[in-house]
Amino acid sequence: MRYLWVLIVTGLISLGLSGNVWAANWNSGSQGTQKSDYKDPQVIIFPKDFFVEKIKGNSCYGSGAWNQEPPSNGMFDLLIQDEVSKLTSIDSKTLEETSTSLTVNHDYISKKWALLLDLTYDAVASENQSKIEAVKDILVSMAKNRVLLGATKPEEHDGQCWKDGNQNAKCKIHFSLHSGYTFVAAMISAIVLEEHITAQEKKMLDEYFSESYERYVRPLTLGQLKSKGLYEFADYGIGVLAYARWTKDEKLAKLELKRRYFSFLQKIEDDGFLKENSYRGYRGYWYHTLGVEGVFAYSMIARNFGVDFFNMPLLKAKFTKIVEKTVQGNSDVLLFEKLPKRGKNRITDKSKARPHMHQMAINLPTVLENEFNVTIIQNPTYLRKSKDETVSRFVGFNADCYYQSIKQ
């Protein structure tokens, strides 16, 4: 009997310790006993303009109709007044009323914050003070009006998303996610314009970003880390890096970088498929390229923070395989469509197929060429659908701007 009692107590202690170890590992990003070649950076570098030290060059003037030359002051003001200014009073009601698990009608929000970023990058690249002030006024108005802070919170997610595999089921988590992307875009814009922001304006933005981070970005990041998929802003990792940069929080940046390293190792399979995205049936390749865009964009930012994912052997091997599958899928989507079923969010209706690279993955061809010396033939449908995109709505910046800025 005494021996049995010792076994029970020992077992309970063991369970308690393993739980504590798991929690500690999760918080530190070490993910238990997973193989690792990660080394914590001694110093975190906070690039002045977030994804690069200084934004410069005509590639930062935007990917819209004015590509390679800055929009005139008149055009700039028109875009601010007719489109971007709507961010100062926008809410998530339309998103909630018109979206399903499969289809998220977020253009009325995401196109506006993408344009905000596009005009931000144009203003600083062209060193136009009147444009800088116009964009800054939008950010301050968003903070004053507490834009989207009343949107559905992550904890209000009701579990109906893809319930019983129903693609038409309402999906409240989408409302939180797309509100959160708006906060991340505003943070990135403010970082780029930081030297032009007054102390009083910074105080307002500090409060707005702190509240949006705690209510949305942080819980969404933690939720995405536990999920199997890889989605926008690298599962919100880019948002955490943006907040760390805004607050100059080295500890948070180190935690996020380490966490993301292990998350990428876990979610990228050895053969180059993504654990969830690639297995989503008739949209498998489409979602695969969404995830890959985020992985590489995050890694590009991380490199300028002082952590080079591209040259860490374990990740480098997986990145090589990702590129192989991305190139193969571009010419043969059946490679993805025939993958076995995983999860309830697989698209089985062929009429809903998207047999091409995701049209919002506008950085991917440029990144493949610059990082891996791989040229990919772009699908005509992809080219047609992506031609009106401005800043990447998956990661918040454009690769052309990134590479020109770091090379000049």
N, C-alpha and C positions, 0 to 999 in steps of 0.2 A: 504493500500500500504506500509505504514511504517512497519507494522507488517510482511508483506511478505518479505521485505528487511532484517529485523532482522533475520527471519528464514533462508534466503539464506546465510547471512554472518555467522550465527551460524553454519550452516551446513558445510560451507567451512572451518571454523576454526576447527570444529570437525574432518573433513577429514584430514586436515593438521596435527593435533595433533596425530590422530591415525596412520598416516603414519610415523611420527617421532618416536612415541612409538614403532611401529613395527621395524623400522630400529635400534633403540637403543636396543630393545630386541634381534634382530637377532645378532647384534654385540656382545652382552654380553652373548649370548647363552641361554637366558631365555625363548625364544619361546612363547612370549605373556603370556596368562593366564594359560598355561598348568600346571597341578598339579606337584609339585616338592618336593623332600626331599633332594635336592642337597645342600651341604654346601661347600663354597669355602675353599680350604685348606689355612691355615695361612702361611705355608711354602711349597714350591715345592722342592722335593728331585730330584736331577739329578743323577741317577745311573751312575757310571763310565763307564760301558760297555753297556749303554742304556737300554736294557731290563732286565738286572740284574746288581748288583754292580760289580761282578767279574765273568767272564766266566771261568769255571773250570770243570774238570771231563771228563772221556772218552766218555760220551754221546755227547760232543761237537766236537768230531773228525769227525763228518759227518754221514749222513745216506746212503752214497753210498757204494761201494764195500769195503771200508776200515773202515766201522763202528766198533766202539769200540777200534780201534787202529789207531794212526796217520799214514797217508801215508808216505812212505819213502821220503827222500829228492829228490831222483831221480824222483819218481812218482809225487811229488808235483811240481817240476820244469817242468815236461812234461805237466801237466795240465795247469800250468801258461802259458807256451809258445804256446801250441797248441790250447787252448780254451779261457782262460780268457784274454790273451793279445789282442784278437780280439776286446775287448771292447774299446780299445784305438783309434780305427778308425771306429767303427760301425756307421751305419746310419739307418734310418727308411725306406729306399727305398723298401727293400724286403717286409716288413710289408705292405706297401702301395699298392704294386703290387699284392699281393697274398691273401689279407684278404677281408672278407665280413662282413655284420652285424652279421651273425650267427657264422662264423668261423674266428678266429683271429690266424694267423700263427706267433706266437710270440716266438716260442721255440729258434730261432737263437739269440734272444736278452735275453729272460728271463732265459734260462738255463745257460747262461754265467754269468749274474749277481748273480744268485743263487749259482753258483760255486765259484764266487768271495767271497761271504759271507761264504760259507762252508769252504773255505781255510783260510779266516780271523779267523774264530772261532777255526779252528784247530791250526793255528799258535800261537794264544795267549794261548789256553788251554794247548798246549804242550811246551809253552815257548821257541819256536825255533826262534832265532833271524834272521837266514838267511831266513826263511819262512816269517817272519814279514816284512823284507826289500823287499822281492819279491812282496808281496801284496801291500805294500805301493808304490812301483814304478809304479804299474798299476794305482793306484788312481791319482798319480801326473801326469802321462801321459794323463789320461782322462781329467784332468783339463787343462793341457797345450794345448791339441788338441781341447778343447771346445766340447767334444763329445756330440752329439745329441742336442746341443743348436740351431741347424738349423732345427730341426724336426717341423712338423705341430704344430702350437700353438692352445690352446683351443679355442681362439676367431675365428680361421679359420674354425671351424666346420661348415659345410654347411647345416646341417639339413637333410641330405639324409639318415642317419642311420635308418634302419627299416621303411623307407618311405612307406606308404601304406601297411605296414606289410610285405614288401619284404625282405626275409632273405638274398638274394644275393646282396642287395644294398651296395654300398661302405659306409664305416663308418669312417670318418676322425678322430672322437674323439678317436677311438682306437689307432691311431698313437701317439696322444698326451699322452694318458694314459700310454701306455707301454714305451714310452720314459721317462715319469715321474717316473715310478717304478724303472727304472735304476738309476735315480738321488737319489732316496730314499735309494736304496741298497748301493750306493757309500757313502752316508752320514753315514749310519749305520756302514759300514766298517771303515770309517775314525774315527768315535767316538771310536770304539773299539781299534783302533791303535793310538789314540791321543797322548799318552805319548811317542810314538816313532817318532812323526812327528816334524820336525824342524820348526823354526819360519818362514823361507822362504817358506817351503812347505805348512805350515798352511795358509800363506797369499794367495798363489795360490788357495788352496782349498776353502778358505773363499770367494774369488771372484767367483769361479765356482759354489759353492753352493748357494750363494746369487742370482746369475743370474738365475740359474735353479729353485730356489724357487719362485722368483718373476714371471718368465715367465710361469712356468708349475705347480709346486706343489700348490702354493697358489690359483691360479684361478681354478685349477681342484678340490681342496678341497671345495671351495665355490660353485662350480657347483654341486658337488656330494651332498652337504648338502641340496640343493634344490630339488634333485631328490628323487624318491620313493624307489630306490633299495639300497642294501648294498653289496658293491663289494670289490675288492682287497685293502689291506692295510687299512681296515675299512674305505672305502671311502676317502683314503689319510690321515686320521687322524693320522696314525702311522708316515707318512711322516712329518706332522707338528710337532709332538712330537720330531722327530729326529732333525729337524731344530732348534727347541727350545733348545734341549739339546746341539747341536753343538755350538749355539750362546749364551748359558746360559741365555736365555730370559724367565724369570719367568712369565712375563705378558702374553706372547704368550702361554706358557704352560697352564696357568690358563684358558685363553680364550678357548683354544682348548679342554681341559678336560670338561669344562662346556658345550660347544657347542655339544660335542660328547654325553654327557649324555642325553641331550634333543633329539638329533637325534636318538639315540637308543630307547628312550621311544616312539618316534613318528613312527619309522619304524618297530618296533617289535609289533605285534598285541597281544592282551591279551590272545589269545588262543595258541600263540607260533609260528604262521606262520609269515613269513616276508612279509611286505606289497607288494613288487613287486616280489622278487626272488621266493617265494614259488608258485606263480601263473603262472609260465612260462611253463605250459602245460607238454609236454613229457620230459622236463628237469627241472621241478619244484623242485624236491628233490635235484637234482644235484646243482642247483643254490642256494637252501636253505642252503646246507652244506657249499658252498663257503662263503656265508654271515655270517653263524654262526662261522666259523673258525676265521673270522676277528673280530667279536664282542668279542669273548673270548680272542683272542690274545691281542687286544687293552686293554681289562680290566686287563689282566695280567701285561702289561707294566704300565698301570695307577696305579695299586696297588703299584708298586715300585717307582712311582713318588709321592706317598702319598695320592692317591685317590682310595678308594676301592669300585668299582662298584658292586662287588659280594655281598657286605653286605649292599647296599642301598635298603631298602625294596621294592620300586616300581620296580627297575630294577631286583632285586633278584626274585621277583614274575614272571617277564617276562622270566628271564633266566631259571627258573624251567620249564616253559611251553615250551620254545625252546627245552630243553633237551627231554621232553616228545615227541614232534613232531619229533625230529631227530631220536629217537629210534624207534618210530612207523613207520616212513617212510623208515627206513633201512630194515624193513621186509615187508612193504606194500607200494610201491610207488604209488599205485592207490589213496592213501589218498591225494597225491599232484596232480596227473594227473587229478582227477575229480573236482578240485577246479574251480570255475567260471572264465571266461575270464576277464583279466584285462590288458589293454594296448596293444600296437601293437607288442611287442617283445615276445609274447607267441609262443612257438614251437608247431605247429599243425601237423607236418609231423612225423608220428610214426617211420619212418626209421631213423630219426635224434635223437631218444630217447636216454637218458642216465639214465637208471633205477638203479642208484647206487649212493652212496656217491661220491662227486667229488674226482677224483684221486689225485688232488693237495692239498686236505684238509688233509694233512698228520699228522697234529697235533690233529685233532679232537678226535680220539679215546683216545689218551693220556690225553687230557684236560678233557674229560668227566669222565675218571676214577679218576683223581687227584682232580678235583674241585667238582665233584658231586657224586663220588663213583658209577659210572654207567659203566658197561662193555658192549660194543657193539660188536656183532658178525660181523666181517668184511666180506663183500661180496667178493667172489673170483675174480670177475672182477675188483673191487676196488684194491685188493691186487696185482693183475697182473699189472695193469696200474700204480700203485703208487710205485712199487719196485725200479724204477730207479730215483726217485726224490731225491734231496739232501736237501737243505734248502727249507722250505716252500716258494713257489713262490706267496703265498697269503699274507704273513705277514713278511717275511724276517728273521725268526729265527725258531728254532725247539723246541717243548715243552719238549722233553727229556733233551735237554741241559739246558733249563730254570729251570726245577725242580731239576736237579742234582746240578746246580750252587747255587740255593737258599738254598738247604739242607745241602751242605757241610760246 
